[in-house]
Amino acid sequence: MKNSKLRIFILLPAIMIIAFALNGCAVVQPWERGTLSDPIMIIDENPIEKGVFEHHLDYREGSVGGTGAQSGGCGCG
């Protein structure tokens, strides 16, 4: 009796986690990619306004960079 309750207590959450994880996977068909790459799907509402905000932030904080470019951190990239 105690063993079956313990087994249910462990298996039920594990099955639920696996079900939720597999449910989040989606296959995007080639003809759907155009819809997903639409400019309306961009998180930033106005890229020009974002650039102006970053310029003011860099001026106010006294630091530049660290928002977009990928490099090694040694100044060579």
C-alpha positions, -999 to +999 in steps of 0.1 A: +000+000+000+027+025+010+048+015-020+021+021-045+013+056-031+050+065-032+052+052-068+022+074-078+036+104-059+069+101-079+056+090-113+027+114-117+048+146-115+074+130-137+049+122-164+033+157-162+068+173-166+076+152-196+041+159-211+045+196-207+081+196-221+070+176-252+040+199-257+063+229-261+081+216-291+067+228-325+078+221-360+077+253-382+069+246-418+089+265-445+058+284-456+051+295-420+086+310-415+076+341-436+048+349-412+071+344-382+098+367-397+073+395-402+086+428-388+055+430-366+070+400-346+100+421-335+101+427-298+113+463-301+086+486-313+108+511-329+145+503-336+154+540-341+140+549-307+159+520-292+191+534-307+184+568-293+177+554-259+210+534-260+229+565-270+215+585-240+221+555-217+258+553-229+262+590-224+246+590-189+264+559-177+298+567-193+300+533-209+296+522-245+289+487-259+278+455-245+244+456-261+248+439-295+282+429-309+297+395-300+334+394-293+359+377-271+363+405-247+400+411-255+393+440-278+403+420-309+368+413-323 
